Amino acid sequence: MKYKVGDKVVIKSIEAIDATPEDQYGNGVTTMHFYMREFCGKVCTISSVDDTDFRIKEDLWGYYFGFWMIAPPIKLMLELVE
């Protein structure tokens, strides 16, 4: 799925991030930065995007998130309904 600025995404839960052995390119993943964890499980708005990663409007630190950190779209739909 292609993402663009303004798209709303749900960042995976901390448990899902920690259980991910590798990213979308097969690189080993250990964890995400401590400051990025506050966005886990939350709906966020993409503020910039390129071929390998994206930033979110809600993150004032400006960290890059990998596409593998996005929860499946069905979770976003359920979140918006609640």
ROKE-76865 format. One record per residue (C-alpha): x, y, z; residue number from 1. Coordinates in Angstrom, 2 decimals. Each point is the difference from the previous one (the first is absolute). Last residue first. Layout:
@east=X | north=Y | up=Z | num=NUM
...
This chain:
@east=-15.05 | north=3.27 | up=18.49 | num=82
@east=-0.48 | north=0.12 | up=-3.79 | num=81
@east=3.36 | north=1.73 | up=-0.56 | num=80
@east=1.85 | north=-2.72 | up=1.91 | num=79
@east=-1.73 | north=-2.77 | up=-1.95 | num=78
@east=1.02 | north=1.60 | up=-3.30 | num=77
@east=3.57 | north=0.45 | up=1.19 | num=76
@east=0.22 | north=-3.66 | up=1.05 | num=75
@east=-1.23 | north=-1.07 | up=-3.45 | num=74
@east=2.94 | north=1.88 | up=-1.57 | num=73
@east=2.65 | north=-2.42 | up=1.36 | num=72
@east=2.23 | north=1.64 | up=2.61 | num=71
@east=2.78 | north=2.25 | up=-1.28 | num=70
@east=3.48 | north=-0.67 | up=1.45 | num=69
@east=1.07 | north=-1.93 | up=-3.14 | num=68
@east=-0.23 | north=3.31 | up=-1.86 | num=67
@east=3.00 | north=1.19 | up=1.98 | num=66
@east=-0.35 | north=3.06 | up=2.24 | num=65
@east=2.44 | north=2.90 | up=-0.19 | num=64
@east=0.27 | north=2.16 | up=3.10 | num=63
@east=-0.97 | north=3.67 | up=-0.19 | num=62
@east=0.25 | north=0.83 | up=3.71 | num=61
@east=-3.41 | north=1.74 | up=-0.10 | num=60
@east=-1.70 | north=-3.29 | up=-0.82 | num=59
@east=-3.72 | north=0.71 | up=-0.53 | num=58
@east=0.47 | north=0.96 | up=-3.65 | num=57
@east=1.47 | north=-3.38 | up=-0.88 | num=56
@east=3.14 | north=-0.81 | up=-1.97 | num=55
@east=0.44 | north=-2.60 | up=-2.72 | num=54
@east=2.23 | north=-2.81 | up=-1.21 | num=53
@east=1.61 | north=-1.81 | up=-2.92 | num=52
@east=-1.16 | north=1.57 | up=-3.25 | num=51
@east=-0.83 | north=3.43 | up=1.42 | num=50
@east=-2.67 | north=1.46 | up=2.26 | num=49
@east=-0.65 | north=3.19 | up=1.92 | num=48
@east=-2.71 | north=1.12 | up=2.45 | num=47
@east=-1.85 | north=-3.31 | up=0.39 | num=46
@east=-2.82 | north=0.38 | up=2.52 | num=45
@east=-0.16 | north=-2.27 | up=3.05 | num=44
@east=-2.60 | north=-2.34 | up=1.51 | num=43
@east=1.45 | north=-1.56 | up=3.15 | num=42
@east=0.99 | north=-3.56 | up=0.90 | num=41
@east=3.65 | north=0.95 | up=0.43 | num=40
@east=0.46 | north=3.79 | up=-0.11 | num=39
@east=1.66 | north=0.27 | up=3.44 | num=38
@east=2.51 | north=-2.61 | up=-1.19 | num=37
@east=1.78 | north=2.49 | up=-2.27 | num=36
@east=1.78 | north=1.64 | up=2.94 | num=35
@east=1.60 | north=-3.32 | up=1.04 | num=34
@east=1.40 | north=-0.65 | up=-3.47 | num=33
@east=-1.31 | north=-3.12 | up=-1.71 | num=32
@east=1.11 | north=-3.57 | up=0.61 | num=31
@east=2.44 | north=-2.65 | up=-1.18 | num=30
@east=-0.74 | north=-0.29 | up=-3.67 | num=29
@east=2.13 | north=-2.19 | up=-2.26 | num=28
@east=-0.12 | north=1.11 | up=-3.60 | num=27
@east=-2.27 | north=-2.06 | up=-2.27 | num=26
@east=-1.03 | north=2.98 | up=-2.12 | num=25
@east=-3.50 | north=0.42 | up=1.47 | num=24
@east=1.49 | north=-0.01 | up=3.51 | num=23
@east=1.20 | north=-2.98 | up=2.02 | num=22
@east=-0.70 | north=-2.06 | up=3.13 | num=21
@east=-3.25 | north=1.79 | up=0.89 | num=20
@east=-1.06 | north=-1.07 | up=3.51 | num=19
@east=1.18 | north=3.26 | up=1.60 | num=18
@east=-2.07 | north=2.03 | up=-2.49 | num=17
@east=-3.09 | north=-2.18 | up=0.57 | num=16
@east=0.34 | north=0.32 | up=3.78 | num=15
@east=0.49 | north=3.76 | up=-0.23 | num=14
@east=-3.22 | north=0.21 | up=-2.01 | num=13
@east=0.17 | north=0.82 | up=-3.70 | num=12
@east=-0.30 | north=3.63 | up=-1.14 | num=11
@east=-3.45 | north=0.75 | up=-1.34 | num=10
@east=-0.12 | north=2.01 | up=-3.21 | num=9
@east=-1.72 | north=3.17 | up=-1.20 | num=8
@east=1.01 | north=1.27 | up=-3.41 | num=7
@east=0.77 | north=3.74 | up=-0.17 | num=6
@east=3.24 | north=-0.37 | up=-1.95 | num=5
@east=-0.17 | north=-3.09 | up=-2.18 | num=4
@east=0.12 | north=-3.75 | up=0.43 | num=3
@east=0.26 | north=-2.64 | up=-2.69 | num=2
@east=-1.28 | north=-3.44 | up=0.87 | num=1
